[in-house]
Amino acid sequence: MLRKLVSMNILLIGSGGREHALAWKMKQSPLCDRLFCAPGNGGINDVAEHVELDINDHRAVAAFAKGNEIGLVVVGPEAPLVDGIADVLNEVGVRVFGPCAKAAQLEGSKGFTKDICAKYNIPTAAYGRFGDKQAALEYLASQSAPIVVKADGLAAGKGVIMAQTMDEAKTAIEDIFGGLFGDAGAEVVIEEWLIGEEASFFALCDGETAIPMATAQDHKRVGEGDTGPNTGGMGAYSPAPVMTEQMCQRTMDEIILPTVKAMNDMGAPFKGVFFAGLMITEKGPELIEYNVRFGDPECQTLMMRMDDDLVELLVACADGDLAGREIKWRDETALCVVMAANGYPASYEKGSVIGNLDEAASDGDVEIFHAGTAKSDGVVTAIGGRVLNVTALGSTENGSSDNNSSDSGSSDSGSSVYVAKEKAYDAVEKVNWPGGFYRRDIGWRAIEREKQEG
């Protein structure tokens, strides 16, 4: 169990809705003394002290941490982790939540992860990995559509092409090797198309011990009915009804724990959060991809449901002190609706004014987490594509906390999906922002499942 901790200064790296949710939750901890954030946004800066730091300059971040007696650095986005920020902080003796660069390759290179899956018998789609276009095209010719083509590296969530035809797949290969995603396209991974239901599974790991967190499902496509181009995420809810207790246990046993072993065998123990993107097929859970940070907007729903001290948990990860821990969660469903700038995910306008946020968030079960916003003299403006994350907890008369280490998506929590959705959309409709749009069907899959099982 965790040793006795004292309050500390914390530095949060990032500027999105995920980081606002993390800041909101960490600020509730008695262990959080001063909370700093770089670069922050219009919402984060209301709960944390804004710091002018180049988060890509890891030495500057380390110097700030040392100079301001930072007891914990929490890294929100993936790019600094893949680039080695945790290595620099560890080198100078600063506690950090997030994996070293070698372990972060689980997200930084899709081919790296697929090779680990092959070696450690982790269930995943059949694949080929290629460093030149001709070899990729020759492999493609031996396959059939539909098929998935991926840029190997970080491509801001846009490097995955779900090709319905062989011509689409060929074009994707040509585009990736032609520089569409820059350095992220130095290699290509071609994968079998898995059939099933997608879900997200989160687990914390301190290098040796991994413990399950919670589950979620997101809506990646921009259009209602899950149509149109992929985005960074237009909404999410937690827990994911498809992730039964048995499916969660299988995910830990067949996917997470073998990965922990793999990283230790490589001399790169994983410390941080595993975010496993899964396809639940007829055979069970199969790994689509790993992320090495909290999802966005999944994190917003997890933070609303967490009934535990987030700072304690993050420190435990960094200090190798997770053994014996279980995480407490609220039973209720949390649902997040993303409000995006008109035109997103293509070109969009910046600078439109957003109003009435206080009234929109007046319900005690609603939080509005900022993403692409700026705030000056009390006026909030949109400066990004995904701008607001309106998140609601589906409190019911029987809502309570439990001590389970993972959630099952059972009927106990399913009963509050509809309540969470109604609360979230009531809040969305109060936001005064003509320059934005949102999907009106977030949570549809969970509600349909509830109807079928009801």
N, C-alpha and C positions, 0 to 999 in steps of 0.2 A: 504494500500500500504506500501511498504518497507520504513522504516525510513532512514535517511542519514547515510551511512556507511563510515568508513575510511579504508584504506588499512591495511592488516594484514598478518602475517605469517601463513602459512598453512602447515599441516602435512598430507600427503597421505599415507595410509596403503595399501600395496599390491605389486604385482610383475608381473602382467599379462598384456595382451593387453588392457583389460578394464582400468586398472590403467594408462597405457601410454596415452590412449585417454582422460581420465579425467585430467591428468596432462597437456596435450597439450592444452585442452580447458581452464582450470583454469588459465594457464599462460597468456592467452590473456586478462584476466580481470584486469582492473585498480585497483581492490580491492586486487589483489594478490601481496604481497610484496616479501617475501622470501618463496619459495616452497621447502619443505623437503619431502623425500620419504623413507620409510622403508618397505621391503628391496630394492625395485626398480629392474631394469634390465638394459640391455645394451642400451636401448633407453630412458627409463625414466630418467636415470642418466645424459642424455644430457640436460634435461630441468629442472631438480630438483636436489637439494643437497642430496646426498646419506647419510643415517643415519644408523649406526650400532645399530639396536634395535631388541630385540626379541619381535616380535609382539604378541606372546602368553603370554608375561609377561605384563599384563595390567597396573600394578603399575609402571613399568619402562616406559611405553609409557606415562602415565599420568605425571610422573616426568619430562620427556623430554619436554612435552607440557608446563608445568608450567615454567620450566627453560628457555625456548626459546620463551616465550611470544606468544605461538601459539593461534591465534584467531579462528581457525577452524581445527578440525580433520575430515578427510574424510576417511571412512572405505570402502575399495573396496570389499574384499571377505566376504563370509557368515560366515565362521567358527569363527572369532573373535566376530562377532555380536551375534551369538548364544551362545558364551561362556561368553558374558557379558561385552565386552570392553566399550560399550556406558554407561553402568551403572557406571563403575569405573570413567570414564571421567566426567560424570554428577556430580558424588559425590564430585569431587574436583573442580568443577566450570569451566570445560573446555568445550567449545561449540563443539558438535560433530554431524556430519551428519550420521545417522544410528539409528535403533530402539534399545530399551532396550532388554535385554535377553528374557523377557516374550513375548514381541511382535514379536521378531525374531523367536519364535517357529512356526510362520506361514511357515517358511522354514525348521526349525530344526526338526519338527515332522509332517509328512504327516497326521497322524491320528488326531492330534490336529486341523489341518486345515479342515479336512473332518467333524469333529464334529461341528466346527463352521458353516460350510456350512449347515449341517443338522438343526442346531438350528435356523439359520437366513435365511433359505430358499434361499440360494445362489445356483444357478444351477450348478450341478456337477454330475459326474458319481455315480451310486449306488455303495455301498462299504460295506466291513466288515473289522473290525480292531481286531487284535488278538495278544495276548501276549504269546501264546504257540502253538507249532506245531500241536498238535492233533486237537485243535479247528479250526485252519486254514484249515487243511485237510478236516475236516468234512464240513465246509462251502463250500470249493471248490467242494466237491462232489455234492452239490446242484445246482451248476452253470454249465455253458457250455462255451466251447471255441469258439472264441479267448477270452482271458481274460488277465488282467494286474495284475502283482504281484510286490509290491514295498516294499523295506526295509523302515522302518518308518523314520530313521534319515538321517543325511548327509552322502552320500556315493560317493562324488566327481563326481556326475552326472552318476554314474554307477549302482545305486540301483534300476532301473526300468526294469522289464523283461516283454516284450510284448509276451506273450505265445500264440502261434498259436494252440497248442493242450493241452489237459488236462495233458498229461504226462509231457510236458514242464513246465506247471504251478506247478505240483507236485514237480518236480525237483527243481524249483526255491524256493519253500517253504522250502524244505529240505536243500538246500544250504544256504539260508538266516539264518535259525535257527541253521545251522551247523557252522556259524561263517564266512561266506564268506565276509561279510561287517563289521565284528567286532561289536562294540557297536551299530552301525547304524541299525543292524538287530535284536535288542532286541524285536521289534514288527514288524508285517507284516500287510500291507494294501492290500486287494484284491479288485480290481475295475472292474466294467463293462467296456467293450471295447467301446469307443465312436467312431462314424463314422462322419467324416467331414474334415475340413481343419484347420490345426494348425496355430496359430498366437500368437504374443507376444504384450502385452499392458502394457504401463508404465504410472504411475501416481505418482506425488509427494504428500506427506501428512505431515502436521505440527502438527498432533495430533487431530486437529478439522476439518480443511479444507483440502480437497483433490482436486487437479486440474489435468486434463489429460495432459500427455506429448505427446508421439508419439507411433507409432506401428512399428512392424518389423516382419520378418519371418527369421528363421534360418534353416540351413541344418545340422542336427545332425549326420547323418550316414556318414561313412567314404568313401563310394563308390558312384560313379556317378549314377544318377537315384535314389538317396536316398536308396542305398542298403548297405549291410554289417553292422557291429556292430556300435552301438551308440558311439559317441565321445563327447567331451566337446563342439563341434560345429566346422564345417568345412567352414562356411561362413554364411553371413546374408545380408539382405537388408532392407531398410526402405524408405518409408512406406510400409505396407502390403496391397496390393490391396483389399483383402477380407474384410478389416476393413473399411467399409463405414462409413460415418458420423453417420448414424443410429445405426450401430453396435457398434461404439465407445460410443455413448450415452447410449445404453443398457448396455454395460460393466460397465460404471460408475454407473448407477442406480441400476443394479441388482447384481453386484459383488463387486466393490470397496467401494461404500458408505455403504452398509451393513457391510462390514468388518471393516471400520472405527468405526462404531457404536459398533460392537462386541468387539473390542479392548478397547474402552472407557468403555463399560459395565464391562469389566474384570479388569479395573483399570490399564491398560497398553496401554495408548495412543500411536498410531503408528506415529513415526517421521522418515521419510526417503522416499525411493522409493518403491512403490509396482511394482513388475514385475510379472504380471499375465500371466501364460501360459494358453492359451485358445484353445478349440476345437470349431470351428464354425459349429454347427450341423443344422439340419432342424429346430430345435426349437430356434436356436439363439446361443449366446455365452455361453459356459459352462466352468467352471474352471477345468483345469487339475491339476495345482499346483501353489503355490505362491513361489516366491523368494523375498528376502528382500534387494536386492542389484541390481545394474545394471547387465544386461546379458553380456556375453562374448561369441561371438563377436557382439551382438546387440548394445552394448554401443558404439562401434567404429563408427557405422553408425549414431547413434543418435547425437554423438558429431560433426560429419561432417555437419549434417543438422541444428543443433541448431543455431539460429540467435539471441541469447540472452546471457546475462551474467550468466554463470553457477555458479560462486561464489555467486552472489546475491541470486540465487534460493536456493542453498544449505543452506545458512545462514538463509533464510526465513523459510525453513523447521525446522531448529534447534530452531529458535526463536519464532515459532508459528505465523508467519507473512505472510502467503500465501494468505490470503483473498484479493480478488480483483485482483489477478495476472492472467495474461495470458502469455503463453510462445510463443515466435516468432520462426517460423521454415522456413527454405528455402523450396521452392516448389520441388526442384530437388530430385531425388532418390539418395541415397548413398548405395554402395554395397561393401562388404568386402569379400575378398578371404583369407582363412587361409592357410598358408604354414606350413606343419608339417614335422617332422623328419621321414625318412623312417622307416617303422615298426609300427608307431603309428596307433591305440591305444594300440597295444601290446608292447613288448619290442622294444626299439629303441636305436640307437647309440647317444652318446653325443660327443661334441668337434669338429664337422665338421665346417669348415670356410665358412662364407657367405660374398659374395662380390658384388660390383656394386650397392649398395643400394642408393647412392646419385643420380646416373643417373636414376635409376628406379623410384625415387620419384621426378623427375625434373618437371613433369607436375604440375601446380599450383592447380589442382583439385585432386591430389593424395597425400595421407599420408601413410607412412608405420609405423604402430604401432608394437612395439616389445612386445613379450611375453616371451618365453623361450630362452632368449639370455644373453650373457655376453660380455663385451667389455673391451679390454685391449690393450693399445698402438695403438688405432685406429682399431684394428682387432675385428670383431664381430664373435662370435662362438655360435653354437646352444647347449643349455644345457637342453632343455625341449622337450615335445612332440609337442605341438602347439607352433610354434616359431615366425612366423611373421603374421601380419594382414595387407594385402595390401588393402587399402580402397580408393575408388574413388567417387567423386560427379559427377552426370550426368548432368553437366551444359548444358543448351540449350540457344538458342538465346533469348528466352523469359523468362529465369529463373529469379526469383525475390523472395523477402521475403514477407511473409504474417504475419498477426497478429492473426491467429486462434490459439486457445488454444490446439487443437488436429488436427491430419491430417486425411483425409478421404480416402486416397489411390485412389483418383479420377484420371480421365484421365489426369489432369494437370500434376501430378507428374509421372504418368505411362509412359509418352512419353520419359522420360529420363532414364528408366531402361536399355535400350540397350546401351545408351551412357556410363552410369556408368560401365556396365559390360565390354565394350570394353576398357575403360580407365584402369580399374583394371587389366585385363588380359594382356594388353600391358605392364604394369608395372611389373607384375609377371614374364613375359618372360624375362625381363631385369635383374632380380635378378640372380646372379651367385651362385647357391647352389646345387651341385649335390647330396648332402645328404638329400634333401627334396622332397616333393611331394605335390600336391594340386588337388582338384576337378576342373574340367573344365566346370561344368554346374551350378555354383552358379547363382541363379536368374531365373532358368528355369521356375518355376511355374508362376512368375510374367510376364515373356515374353510370355508364352503360353496364359495367361489370356488376355494380351494386344492384341494378335493376334485374339482371339475369339471375343473380344469386338470391335476390330478395323473395 
